[in-house]
Amino acid sequence: MEQQNTPQTQLMSVKDWVITIILTGIPLVGFILLLVWAFGNDGNQTRSNYAKGMLIAGLIITVLYFFLIFSIFGLAFLGSTSFSQ
C-alpha cells in the first residue's frame, strides 16, 4: 500500500468547530475568514477544506439566486409588455 507524503492533520475539537461556525456567521468577517482559511497556510487541512466547500456552496447559491431573480423580472417584463399592446 502506497503512503502519502502529507503532513499529519490535526483533528478539530467540538469547541474549534463551534468557534469556526460562529465566526463564519458574522457577515463580512466570516467571508474574509473563509478566504484566509481556504487559501492561507494555517496548517489545518480540515478547516481549509471546510472553507473551500463553503465558498463553493456560496458561489453556487449566489448564481442560482441571480438566475431566479432575473427569471422572475424577465417574466414580469414580458407580462407587462404583452398587456400594454
C-alpha positions in Angstrom: 0.0 0.0 0.0 1.4 3.4 -1.0 1.8 6.0 1.7 1.2 9.7 1.1 3.9 12.3 2.0 1.5 14.8 3.5 1.9 16.3 7.0 -0.2 15.0 9.8 -3.5 16.9 10.0 -4.9 17.9 13.4 -8.4 16.9 14.3 -10.6 19.9 15.2 -12.4 19.6 18.6 -16.0 20.4 19.1 -15.0 23.8 20.6 -13.0 24.6 17.4 -16.0 23.7 15.2 -18.3 25.9 17.3 -15.9 28.9 17.1 -15.5 28.3 13.4 -19.2 28.2 12.7 -19.9 31.3 14.9 -17.1 33.3 13.2 -18.3 32.4 9.7 -21.8 33.6 10.6 -20.6 37.2 11.1 -21.4 38.9 7.7 -18.2 40.5 6.4 -15.7 38.9 8.9 -16.9 35.4 8.1 -16.3 35.9 4.4 -12.8 37.2 5.0 -12.0 34.4 7.4 -13.2 31.8 4.8 -10.9 33.3 2.2 -8.0 33.3 4.7 -8.7 29.7 5.8 -9.2 28.5 2.3 -6.1 30.0 0.7 -3.8 30.6 3.6 -1.2 28.3 5.2 -2.6 27.9 8.7 -1.7 24.2 8.6 -5.2 22.9 9.4 -6.3 20.9 6.3 -9.8 20.2 7.7 -10.6 23.9 8.2 -9.1 24.7 4.8 -11.4 22.1 3.1 -14.4 23.4 5.1 -13.7 27.0 3.9 -13.3 25.9 0.3 -16.5 24.0 0.4 -18.4 26.9 2.0 -17.1 29.3 -0.6 -18.1 27.0 -3.5 -21.5 26.4 -2.0 -22.0 30.1 -1.5 -21.0 30.8 -5.1 -23.5 28.2 -6.4 -26.3 29.6 -4.2 -25.5 33.2 -5.4 -25.5 32.1 -9.1 -28.9 30.3 -8.6 -30.3 33.3 -6.7 -29.4 35.7 -9.5 -30.7 33.3 -12.1 -34.0 33.1 -10.2 -34.3 36.9 -9.7 -33.5 37.6 -13.4 -36.0 35.0 -14.5 -38.8 36.5 -12.3 -38.0 40.0 -13.6 -37.8 38.8 -17.1 -41.2 37.1 -16.9 -42.7 40.2 -15.2 -41.3 42.4 -18.0 -42.7 40.1 -20.7 -46.0 40.0 -19.0 -46.2 43.8 -18.7 -45.4 44.3 -22.3 -48.0 41.9 -23.6 -50.8 43.7 -21.7 -49.8 47.1 -22.9 -50.4 46.4 -26.6 
